Amino acid sequence: MQPRDLVSAVVRTSPVVATEQLGNPREHAFARALAPQLGKALHGEVLARMSDGSFVVKVANVAARMQLPAGTQVGADVPLTLVSVHPRPTFQVGAGSGATALFSEAGLPLPEGADPSKAPLAMREGGAAAGVGRTSALLQAAAAGAGAGALPGEMQANDTTLSQAGKTIGGVLGAALKAETPMTSVVGRVPLVATQGADAISIARGLEQAVGKSGLFYESHVAEWAQGARAIAELQSEPQQQLARDGVRQLPLDPSTAQFINLQLSTQEQAQLTWQGNLWPGQPMQLEVARDTREGHQGADEADTPWHGRLRLRFPQLGELDARLTLTGGRLQVQFAAGSEASAEVLRRHMGSLAGALDAAGTELAGFEVRAGGLEAAPGPASATQEPAG
């Protein structure tokens, strides 16, 4: 839904894992502590240099470990701007811009004796952080008036410039922030299948159509059409085309348009895709899908990369069901939370049927757990405590 003059090269978005499902509590607390500083220019005090060449820097009263330019001295004051919190806090270092900008990931200081090679941090030059998702925090700050005039010390107005496209996107994000209720998921307008009892293939096809034609990936689809990889007829059912046919002009600063653009950017930045609607008429469903990008999984082969999902349903007989799933290399772990012990027992009795259906589809049920109550206290996504028989 982005205006045409904002789109130069559109690539397909790859869903990744929701942040609440990744890392450990200390990493989550670290990200939360830094989150209020998103988009702000800060000063970092260099406290120490580590044996691997990284530094411990005090920024916003938080001690963070990060890579800094060669020659940085302990005790130095380093201008920093927090440009991203997920998947790992990332700062712009110094006052460079464009191709001269430096971006450094930040992590918790390592415990004494820990191996730095198992928790690497990256420093990138401008181009790597130039994607709209990663720099959206800076654009929001600029749109909100926290631009050059608000920068401290030596970071003067001529140190930071935004292109016209950047300024426009910043305005869009500012308009989205004014909404009382943020748009956080794709909303299905029609049920995935027409009637109860549809087979898994029909449900999967319906979900694919619902997400694919939601408009969330419209720019990617237009790029594919321009390259001859997608028929124009496939674009006609997406919201942007429907509005155009109805003569509706999509203004970037219109709240509804801005909200949807913000959702597109958030999908890239937060690395999470959420869909909610009806599975069949009268049967609500919410689905989250994400790809694991923790250290050790980044750059891994597609077959070895874990995918996480969360499915929430409420059935007349079983009540509320909350399922968390982890799929890795054709092996699926499932963790159910049922609304009652009776419902949990029904699910346990049918574990064999689930395993058989998955096996027929070429997927191994590697772990299965059912508990009565919520999953909030469950350790990690889909931790397997019961191995299916034979």
C-alpha angles and dihedrals in degrees: 000000000000114000113263094245090061096056118085106149120001121196131188116269116233114210114233135187123295112253094234088064098050140073125004132296093263091056091048091050090048092053092046091051091054097039096087088061094057110139094006128125110236141174120241122204112211106227103173146350117234126220092252092056097259122122137227107230129186109220125165088352090301123116109226133176115224145149116260132185118284113272096033109148129217108258093030122135111233124193109231136178121195105226102167141015100188138097083002130347108268128191133196104230118218127342101297122131137198113356092355095059119111123209123194129190116227131213140168117286108266120251114253111282095015118142109249091202089069092056105038122181124206134217116199135187122237101280095061092059097040095098115116093240096055095045098040091102091060091047091051090051091051092048091050092053097258090121133118096321091061096051116113131230119343094357098101131175095271091058095071126049132167127204119238089257090051092050091049093050088048089055091049092052091047090053090049091053090060092065114109093219117035119223106240105163146032109262118215113222096195131033118270091236130019100233142022116266098040116156123255094256092057092048092049091049091049092050092048090052093046094053096036093052096040093097092241091115097031096125091051090051092049089052090051090049090051089053092049094249097113132042118240088234089067091061095052095080095053118103095245092057093044092053091048091052089051090053094248113150112215109221113200093221094048106114096235093046092045091050092054093047088050089053090052091051092044091053088060098039099041093037096223137116121200127183127186131179139094123322088201128346109307095006111107119205137180123196131185121190125186142164122229111244100167119134109288092033100060110103092009121143113276092245092055098044113104118233121201129203139177123201124190123190139157118210127189093236104030098035120208119003125188116185128186119194136189120192119191125167095335094315118114128200117195129194119185130194112196128194093236141016090247091058090045090054091052090054092049091052091054097047090106092056090051092049091049094049092049092047090053088054092051097256125119119221098227099173138012132185133165127187135171111242134027129330095225092103094043114117107247130320114323099338107191117230099159125051115211115244121260 
